[in-house]
Amino acid sequence: MAGHSGAAKSDGSYQGIVYLPCTAENRFVPEPPKEHVDLVYLCFPNNPTGAVASREQLSRWVDYAREHESLLLFDAAYEAYISEREIPHSIFEIPGARECAVELRSFSKNGGFTGVRCGFTVMPKSVVGRADSGKKLPLHPLWHRRWSTKANSVSYPVQRGAEALYSSEGRQQVRSLIDHYMGNAKILRDACAKIDMKVFGGINAPYIWVKTPAGLTSWQTFDRMLRELNVVITPGSGFGAQGEGYFRISAFNSRENAEEVAHRLQSLS
Ligand SMILES: *Cc1c(COP(=O)(O)O)cnc(C)c1O
């Protein structure tokens, strides 16, 4: 984002970034690359595909990071949406992660804080990087310096709001909000499956990732859904080249709207 990776190429990808295949064949969970990378960004449960990584898959990433001295950035914004027992909620459930991983958490999706702007980062004191001199140094002091000089975090009222999410009443409200969205996800997922669309996600994430009808691009599908059904979906190609041929349906809506969309989908010609 800061432009340090290198120039953009004609296909929209950037020099200096290794892109991993996220395809239906690997259920949108890529294996670590063969080559060395400095930083790895992983997001599970994933936006936009709704994919989750198993303990074994995450272990392979932690092993990779330790072997290559890479830093894993683990975006767990949708952690609260995991419904399957065996799926890890945090990268720190994986042995060895405390030496190589940083986890990003947000209140945007569990507590409906989108726009309120509050989240947190888990930066273990045992995470180290290698300096130019070859010396291993902990990243925590750099992180702390950054936060205590460049920013002083969110306002006090917002912090109190975030704190309230951990009260017993707050926990219950978060739980029922997530259950509500996941109820929508099931309705939308089933509606797509009923008209023989190929669906992914929607079980451990509030997103349903759907293959576009044969021969249609993401944007062509967007146009048809808008014109024929008055329904807005998100074209997969907007998330990157590999999203072409897919679209994302979000479960963040009222039950009434989810049911109405499920109904209208049945009349898609
Ligand atoms: C919404 C979202 C977040 C959270 O972002 P905030 O800046 O905390 O609102 C993080 N990662 C992903 C993939 C998201 O979709």
The ligand as an SDF file (V2000), in Angstrom:
LIG
                    3D

 15 15  0  0  0  0  0  0  0  0999 V2000
  -13.5310   -5.5610    8.0750 C   0  0  0  0  0  0  0  0  0  0  0  0
  -12.2020   -6.1890    8.0010 C   0  0  0  0  0  0  0  0  0  0  0  0
  -11.2070   -5.8450    8.9240 C   0  0  0  0  0  0  0  0  0  0  0  0
  -11.4520   -4.8640   10.0210 C   0  0  0  0  0  0  0  0  0  0  0  0
  -11.0800   -3.6060    9.6480 O   0  0  0  0  0  0  0  0  0  0  0  0
  -11.3320   -2.3540   10.6240 P   0  0  0  0  0  0  0  0  0  0  0  0
  -10.3580   -1.3470   10.0950 O   0  0  0  0  0  0  0  0  0  0  0  0
  -11.0370   -2.7930   12.0200 O   0  0  0  0  0  0  0  0  0  0  0  0
  -12.7660   -1.9470   10.4400 O   0  0  0  0  0  0  0  0  0  0  0  0
   -9.9790   -6.4470    8.8260 C   0  0  0  0  0  0  0  0  0  0  0  0
   -9.7250   -7.3630    7.8640 N   0  0  0  0  0  0  0  0  0  0  0  0
  -10.6490   -7.7240    6.9790 C   0  0  0  0  0  0  0  0  0  0  0  0
  -10.3180   -8.7650    5.9740 C   0  0  0  0  0  0  0  0  0  0  0  0
  -11.9200   -7.1600    7.0120 C   0  0  0  0  0  0  0  0  0  0  0  0
  -12.8360   -7.5420    6.1230 O   0  0  0  0  0  0  0  0  0  0  0  0
  1  2  1  0
  2  3  1  0
  2 14  2  0
  3  4  1  0
  3 10  2  0
  4  5  1  0
  5  6  1  0
  6  7  2  0
  6  8  1  0
  6  9  1  0
 10 11  1  0
 11 12  2  0
 12 13  1  0
 12 14  1  0
 14 15  1  0
M  END
$$$$
